Amino acid sequence: MKRTIILFLLSVVLVSALAAGTTEYSLSIDWQMSVQGGITYRFNDSFAVEGALGASLMGLIAAECQAVYITPLLHDPWYVSLLAGVPTFLLVPTFDAAMLSLGGGVELGRAIGEKLALALRVGGAFPLFFEYDKEIVRDTAFPLSMWPEASLILIFR
């Protein structure tokens, strides 16, 4: 079963990579008051990979990396995307504590001309808290023990 899933995922990536891709750049602000600059590589009209790096006002290094499926639900200039991966990675600058979350979300966006888009992303993830010389903790005070995700994104095409 594991081999079948891996082969299926590799075939999707291979088929997506055969088409010429485009690159988009983004600037996002999320609910944790972090500002991130990101790059999204679109394999085709349906699949993309995105990553971002930035800093939060709490003094943390913030990053994310997700696979993106652009759904055909809405027509231009609107779009809906489904995301899965690591929506939040927070790291203390002294490198002795970190938080990694695994999850996904939904992004609703609207193109503003040919070179600009504005999007709102919401979702949830299961967090893991790491601290030097301590056990991994998976506990939050949020509903369903999930870490919330909410971002406002400006995309440059």
Secondary structure, DSSP 4 states (H G I P E B T S, - for coil): -HHHHHHHHHHHHHHHHHS--EEEEEEEEETTSEEEEEEEEESSSSEEEEEEEEEETTS-EEEEEEEEEEESSS-TTEEEEEEEEEEEEEE-TTSSEEEEEEEEEEEEEEE-SSSEEEEEEEEEEEEEEEETTS--B---SSGGG-EEEEEEEEEE-
